[in-house]
Amino acid sequence: MYETPFLINVNVPTFEDYIKTLATTGKKNYKYSVKHNQDLNYQQISYDPNLVVFFMNLWENQLIRGECRRWGFSAKHIHYLASIGVLDLFASFTKSDNTVLSIHFVERFDKYVYCHPPLYDKDSSNKRYLAKYMWFNLIKNYINNSQVDWVDFGAGNRGTWVDLIKNREQYKDKMAYKWLYVPKNVKENPDQELPYIVDKSNNQRRLILK
């Protein structure tokens, strides 16, 4: 089974270099997310099944683009991925009392990372830009981790990475927010990118060329 990746190249010298490549909207969103979350810490944490279950349930009971959405997999599947060593778990928590406001679990396969969405209480954290705070920090983490080259936000089944960039206006409603993390030059010059797809099988994912 093949899927379309939504790629962020984290094989860059520094996070500051990455931010410089973004369009004005991306740079402004990054500054806003930092400004409104100065009371938080962000870090990778040990796998906590109870925390994962709590936030997965929370996410299903919130409106996402106007409706409640069900996970395509159970918490047990995430527990399994953690047990075989392919899951990284991150959290943001308050500096004052270590209250966890958001978690983010992703699947790491060698130099490639496949992402699920960051999970948080949308009502209490509405003004924080907390999702953007989590995404930017995830990217920063893997830029600082020289063992990872690509972070994939996921794009369903829409052809290759190059096809997705060229046709991004068609999918604007569902994934508009993701494009602010993509460097301006990549969006403007899709033919300079490679036609990556994701080979998905046996709880593994591989980034390959079509």
MOTATA-V340643 format. One record per helix or strand. SS is the DSSP state (2 for helix, 1 for strand). FROM is the first residue (numbers start at 1). TO is the last residue. If there is no record, write none. Layout:
ss;from;to
SS;FROM;TO
SS;FROM;TO
This chain:
ss;from;to
1;2;3
1;7;9
2;15;20
2;24;35
1;40;45
2;49;60
1;63;64
1;67;68
2;75;83
1;87;94
1;100;109
1;112;115
1;119;120
2;126;128
2;130;143
1;150;152
2;161;166
2;168;181
2;184;188
2;190;192
1;196;201
1;204;209
